[in-house]
Amino acid sequence: MTGFASSLSTIWRLAIPYFRSEDRWAGRLLLSALIATELSLVGITVLLNQWYNTFYNSLQERNWDVFIAQLLYYCLLAAAATVLQVYQLYLNQWLQIRWRRWMTKVYLSHWLERATHYRMQLLGDAADNPDQRIAEDIRLFIERALAIGVGLLSAIVTLASFVVILWALSAAAPLNLFGTAIAIPGYLVWAALIYAIVGTALTHLIGWPLVQLNFNQQRYEADFRYNLVRVRENSEQIALLTGETAESDRLLARFGKVAANWHLIMSRQKRLTFFTTAYNRFALVFPFIVVSPAYFAGSMQLGGLVQTAGAFGSVQTALSFFVTVYRDLAEWRAVIERLDGFDRSIAIARASAPSPPLPQDDVVPSIATKAGLTIGGLSVHLPNGAPLVATEDLFIEAGERALVTGPSGCGKSTFFRAIAGLWPFGTGTVKVPRGAKLMMLPQRPYFPVDSLEAAVSYPSEPGEFLPERMAQVLESVGLPALAQRLSDEVHWNQVLSLGEQQRLGIARAILQAPDYLFLDEATASLDEASEAKLYLLLQELLPRTTIVSIGHRSTLFAFHDRHLKLSPEGGYHHIREAVLGRGINEKLADS
């Protein structure tokens, strides 16, 4: 019961926000219409139960006029039921897509805002495959919620409607055993209740492991799909290393988990299906077994027998609701657990975000008049708590160029992540002037699978920059051939070489014109002459932008005013400063 109450609480927490959202009136109206159609269908079922009595009595009495009248009445009920069932499906699907659209938007917002998706990975994200949880689990949650919720409502209303009918029929046709009438008030209701309780208990006993098995199946399926996508995304490197055999073995191993867990589901569902099928088959004749003594004793006519059997079947079916939907319930429970785990993982990642976030637009009053980047006592750790990078108070003036160097693995990139507010492990403050725009350019830039215009404009929307301006910038960074392909839609990270991607990243920075630009070996794949030209271009087109670079080449000193070197000391790599000669190295510039 504790688990049941916990599941109900989780379902409520997942479902109710939509019906309180900005789309609440449309959602409530569709849900009300869906409920109304279901209640109408239950009403038609009650009318059909009464129709059984009159119709079959007309057959027994050979009454032609009543027989024809009842056929016409049945056609009317059947037509109404058909219309209701069609619109029930239509309204259900309409509500599903509205609800799913809203939940998808909310989950994407929570997952993506303030780099939560990145922190979830850093924290050892317990919610595996976020893509599957957003794309698949939300859909399944809504589908099962409506199917099971409406089905449960129908079962409750059906039970309430037919218990009254069945109780009255029990009094009209008392139990008759061996020629003796036994007065047991509502004996038909009690027989249906006992049958349903036994069936539900045995169904749960057989089927409860399906919850965890379905949870695992969704995880293994998502892992397999994710690794297939990784092979597609890295096909060039796999081909260059002739790693097809290794990838095939790895993918087959992943699929082996899918198949092994599927066999466990098959075995468990076989047992469950064996029982539920037998249970439902026997339920067809069970009411006749219970009622037949009264019929053969002459206590009721044929119509009464059929009506009683129908009412008994309706009560028994309503009471056996959980037997009927048990497999769907098991899958739904697994989906609920996955979405709940995803919510918890997002909450943990959001709680780990710096508060306020590091690149905030608030300024300490004592430096409010200064235009620059202020870093106060920053200490950066690894996720396991090991010290990584530390610096005393550091101030980089607006428009200044600073070069960060140090041995590989000393934490230079992590230092940048901390400045960006992405790295949650550490202490200290980073402040920039109000409204300042920061931009991080990594060694391997990201481009969405979209038009070249969208790829270069990212994260701005396409159309933010004039095509003529974009073509001019592409030519200036050494990509004149791409200037004519702004409308082409391809996978740019696969089509372009890493050097071309880095040139495209510089073009993006020039278009965005940030106040603070951080280059994490963003030109490392280019030759020194090309790198020099790009740095000269940045100085020319972004004269007011503060640039902080990470690099290993000595030629980069010519394009920076300050040198920040990470040196190991006391477990940390401390940042030591050195002032470089201002201006650029003319010889390098000429080359």
N, C-alpha and C positions, 0 to 999 in steps of 0.2 A: 504493500500500500504506500510505503514511503517513496518507492520508485515511481509509482503511478502518479502520486501527487506532484513529485518533482517534474515528471514529464508534462503534466498539465500546466504547471507553472511556466515551463520553458515554451510550450506551444503558445500560451497566452502572450508571453513576452515577445515572441517572434511575430505573431500574427496581428496583434492589436494595433501596433503603430500605423499600419496602412489605413485602418479605418478611423484614425485620428489625424491623418495627413491632409495635405492640400487637395488630394483626390478623394477625400473621405465620402463626399456626397454621392459621387458616381459609384464608388465601391459599395456604400450602404444600400443604394437603390438597386444595384444589380444583385446583391446578396439577398435583399428582401424579395425581389422578384423570383429569385431562384428558390427561396424557401416557400413562397406562395405557390409556385408550380408544383413543388413536392407535396405540399399539404393537399393541393387539389387532386393530385394523383392518388393519394391515400384515400381521399373522399370517394373517388371513383371506384377504388377497390372495395370500399364498404358497400357502395351501391351494387356492385357486381355480386358481392356475397349474398345480398338480399335477392338479387335477380336469380341466383342459382336455385333458391327454394321454389320460386314461382315457375321458373322455366322447366325444371325437372318434374315438378308436380303436374304440369300440363302434359308432359310426355306420359307420365304414369296414368293420368286420367284420360289421355287421348283427346284433349280439348284443343281443337284446331285454332279457334279464334285467339285464345290466350297464347298459344304457341307462336302465331304470326306477330301478335303485338309485342311479345317478349323479344323476338328476333329483331324487330325494328328498334326497340329500346336499346338492345345490345349494340346495334350499329351506331346509334347516337353516342353511347358511352365510349365505344371504341374509337370513334372519330375524335371526340374530345380528348381522350387519352393520347392519341397519336400527335395531335397538335401540341399538347402540353409537353410531351417527351421531346419533340423536335426543338421547341423553344427552351426547354430546360438545358439541353446540350448547348444550344447557341449562347444562352446567357452565361452558362458555366465557362465556356471558352472565352467569352468576352471579359468576364471578371478575371479569369486566369491571366490573360495577357496584360491587363491594366495593373493588376497586383504584382505580377512578375516584373514589369517595367519599373514600377516604383521601388520594389525591393532591390533590384539590380542597381538602380541609380544610387540608392542609399549605401549598399555594400561597397560599390566601387568608390564612392566618396570616402567612406571610412577607411577603406584599404589603402587608397592612394594619397589622402591628405597628409601633409607634414611628413612625407616619406615613411609612413607607417609600414608599407610593404617592405621597405629596406630593413627597418628595425626588426621586423618579424623574422627575417632571415638571420640577422645578427644574433638574435636571442635564441636561436635554435628552434624556430617556428614549429610548434606542436601541431599546427593546422596545416597538414600537407596539402599540396596542390590547390592553392587558392582559386586558380582558374576553374577547376572542376566544381568547387563549392559554390562559386558565383554562377556559373553557367548551368550546371546540372542539378545541384542540390536545391537551389531556390525553386527551380521548375518542379522538381519532385515534391518538395514541401507543399507548394500551393496546390498541385494536382491532388495529392493525397489528403490535404486538409479539407478541400471542398468535397471530394468523394466520400471520405469517411465522416466528415461533419454532417453533410446532408443525409448520408445513409443512416447515421445515428439518430438524427432528428426524425427521419421517416420511421425508424424502428420504434422510437418512443411513442410517436403519435399513433402508429399502427397498433402497438400494444394497448394503448389507452382506449382506442376505438373498439378493438375486437375482444378485449377482456370482458367488457360489458355484455357484448353479444354472446360470447361463449359462456359466461356465467348464467345468463338467462336460459340458454339452450341446455345447460347442465340441469337446471331445475325442470325444464320441460321434458327431458328424456333422462331420468335418473339411471344410475349405474345398475345393470341387471346381470347378476352372476348366478348361473344354474337355476334360472327361473325365479330368483328372489331379487326384488328391487331394494337397493341399498341407498339410502339418502345421505349423500356426501355433498354438502354445498360447494358448488363450483369445482367438482371433481375433474372436469375437463381442463380447467385452468391449472390445477395443481399437477396434472399429468404432463401438460406442456412445459411447466416450470421445471419439474424434475428432469425431464428429458433434456432440456436446454442446459441446465446446470451441469449435469454429467458430461454432456458434449463439450461445453466450454472448458471445464476443468481438464479433461483429457487432451483437448486441443492445445491448451497452454503447456501442459506437461510435455507434449511431443514437440511443439514448435518454438519454445522460447529461445533455443540457441540460434535461431535464424536472425535475431537482432544483431548479434556480434558478427555473424557470418556475412550478412549484407553490408555491414559497416566495412569489414575487411575487403569485400569484393569491390566496393566503390573505390577504395583506396588503391587496390592493386590495378584496377582498370585505369585509373587516373595516372598512376606511376608509369604504366606501359605506354599510354598515349603521350605523356610528357617526354619520355625517352625517344619515342619515334620522332617527335618534333625536334628534339635536340640533334638527332642524326641529320634531319633535313636542314637544320640551320647551320650545321658544321660539316656539310657534305664535302666541301673542298679539302679541308684539313684531313678528314677521314680518308679521302681518295689519295691524297699526297702521301699519307703514312701507310697506305694499303691496309687500313684497319677494318675492312669490311667483315672479315671473319670474326674479329674480336667484338665488333658491334653486334653481329648476328648472334653470337653466343650470349652476349649481355642481354639483348632484347628477348631471346628465347628463355633466358633465366627469369626475366621479369614476367613473361607470359606464363612461365611454369607456375608462378605463384597464383596467377589468375585462374589457370586450369585446376590447380590443386584445391583452391578454395571453392571453385565452382563445383567440383566433385563432392565436397562436403555439403554444399547447399543442395545439390541433387539428392544426396542420400537423405538429408533431413526432410526435404520437401516430398520425397517419395513416401516416407512414413506419414507425414502430415496429410498428404493427398489421399493416401490409402484410407486413413481414418475419416477425414471430412467427406470424401465421396460416399463411403459406406453410410456415414451418419445422415447425409442428405438423401441418399436413396431410400433408406429405411424410413426417413421422415415422411415420405410420400404415402406410405401405407399405415404408419403408426396411428394417425387419427382414426382411420377406418377400423383398426383393431380395437381401439378404445370405445368407439361409438357403436360398432356393429351389434353388440349384445342388445342394446336398446332398440335397434332397428328390427332385428329378428324377433324381438319380443313384442313387436307391433306398437311400440311407443312413439314411432315417428314414421313419416312417409319418406319416399326416395329423395324428394327435394330437401327435406329437413336433414337427411343424412349427408347429402352433398354440401349443404350450407354449413352444417356443423363441422364437417371435415375441412372445408375451406377456412372457416373461422379458426379452427384448431391449428391449421397449417400456418395461418397468418400470425397467430400468437407465438407459435413455436419458432417461426422464422425470425420474428422480431427479437425474441429472447435469445436466439442463436446468432445474433448479429456478429458477435466477436468470433464465432467459429467461421463464418462466411468470409470475413475480411482479415483473418489472422495474418495471412502472408503479406497483405498490403500494410497491415499495422506494423509488422516486423521491419519491413523496408522503410516505412515512415519513421519509425523509432530511430533507425540508423541515420536517416537523413537529419532528423532533429538533433541528434548527438553531434553530427558533423558541423551543422550550422552553429550550434551552441559552442562547440570547441573553437570554431572560427571567430565568433564574437569574443570569447575570452582571450584568444591570442591577439586580436586587434586591440583589446582594452589594455593588455599588458604592454604591447608595443607603444601605444599612445601614452601610457603612464610613464614610460621610460624616456620620452622626449624631453629635451631641456625645457625648463619652465622659468622664465619665458624662453622661447626658442632662441638659439644663439644669434642668427642674423635678424634680430628684431628691430623694429623701427624706433625703439625707445633709445634715448641717449642719456648717459649720466650727466647731471647738470654741470659738473666741473669741466667737462670736455664738450659741452654743447656747442661752443663756438668753433671747435676744431672740425675740419673736414678730412676724415680719414678713418682708417680701420684701427680700433683699439682692442688689444688682446690683454686681458688681465689675469695673470697667474694661472695659465692654462696647464693642466696636467691630464694627459690622455692615457688611458689604460686599455689593455686587451680585455676581451670578454671574461677571461679567467681571473682578472684582477692584476695581472702582471703589468708593471709600469712600462710605458712606451715613449712618449714625448712629453717634455716639460719646457716651459718658457716663463721667464719673469714678465713684467709688464712690457708690452711691445706696442709701438704706435707706427703705422705706415701712413704717410701723408697722402692726401688725394693727388692723383696724377703721378705718384712715385712708382718706380719699377723695382721689384725685389725678386731675387733669385734664391730659391731654397735648394740646397744640395745636401748630400749625405750618402752613406753606403746603402746598397739595396736592402730592403727589409727593415730599415730603421724607423719607419712610420711617417714618411713624408706625405703619402697619399691619405693616411689616416688623419694627419694634422689638417689637411684640407677638408676632410669630411667633418671634423670637429668644428671648423670655422663655418661650414655650411649648415651646422645644426643637425647633421645626420648621425653623428657618432654619440651614443648615449653613455659611454663608459668614460667618465672623467669628471673633472671639476674645473671651474674657471668661468670667465665671461668673455664674450666677443660682442662688440657693439659697433654699429655703423650709423652714419647720419640718417635722419628721418627720411623715408622714401627712397633710400638708395637701392639700386638694382644690382644684385649679385649674379654672376654666371660662372659655372664650373665647366671646364672643357677637359674631359678625360683623354687618355691615350687612344682609346677606341670609342669614338663618338657613336651615339645611338641615332638612327634614322627610322621613322615609322615607315611601314610598307604602304606607301602612298605616292602621290605625284612628287616630282623633284621640288616643285614649289612648296609643297607642304613639308617636305623633309628639311629644306633649308630654313623655312620660316619657323619651324618647331622651336619652342613650345607655343609660339603665336599661331593664330589661325591662318590658313591660306588666304591671300588677298590683303594681308597686313602691309606688304611691301609691293611697290610697283614692279611689274615684270622687267621694265627697263633698268631699274635700280638693281634688281637681283642679277640680271645678265651682266651688268657692269662689274658687280662684285665678284661674280664667278670668273670672269676674265682676269680680274686683278689678282686673284689667288692662284692663277695658273690652270684654270679649268675652262678654257674657251669652248671646248666641244660640248660641255654640258649646258652652256648658255642657251642652246636651241632646244633643250629637252625638258623644259620646265613642266610640261604637261604629261610627261611620261610617268607611268605608274609601274615601278618594279621594286624588288627587294634591294635597296641601295647598299646595304651592308654586305650583300653577297656579290653584287655586280661590280662595285668599285674596289680597287686595291686599298690597303690600309693607308698608304700615302695619300691617295685621292680622298679617302674619307677624312683624313686630318685637314687637308686643304678645304674640304667642304665645311668642316667644323669651324675653321677660322672665318670662312665666309659667313657662317651663321652668327658668330660673335660680332663681326663688323656690322651686320644688319641689326642685331639687337642693341648694339652700342651700350653695354652695361657700364655702371659706375665702377664696379669691381670685377675684374676678370681673373680667374684662377686657371692656369694652364698646367695640367698634370701630365708632363711629357707629351703635350698635345702636338708636337712637331717631331717627335723622336724617330719616326719612320721616314723622314725626308733627309736628303743630303744636306750638308752644312750650308751650301750656297742657297738652296731653296728655303731652308729654315731662316737664314739671314734676311732674305727678301720678304718673308712673311712677317718677321718681327719689325722690319722697317715699315711695312705696310700698316701694321697695327699702330706704330708710333705716329704715322702720318694721318691715318683716318680716325684714330681714337686717341687724340692727344690728351684728353682730360681723364681718361680711364686709368684707374689704378690697376696695375698688372702684377700678379704674383705668380712666378713660374717655378715648376719643379723640373730639373734637368741634370744631366751628367756631363754634357759637353762643355769644355772650357770656353768655346766660342760664344756661349750664351752670356758670359760676363759682360761683353761689349754692349749689350742691350738692356742692362739693368743698373740701377743706382746703388742698390744695397745687396749684400750677400748674407743670407741666413743659413748657417751651416749647422747640421745636427751632429753633435759629438757625444759619444757614450760617456755617461758619468752617473754613478750612484744608481744604476738600474735603469735610468731614463736616458734618452737621447736629448740633451739640452740644446737649445738653439742659441748659437753664438753669432754676434753681428760683426760685420766688417763693411766699411764704406768703400764703394768702388768709385773710380774716376767717372765723373759725369760726362755725358756725351757718348757717342758710339765710336767704335774702332773704324777709322776711315778705310783702312786696308781691307777689312772684312766687308765693309759696306760697298766698296768698289768692286769686290769680287762677286 
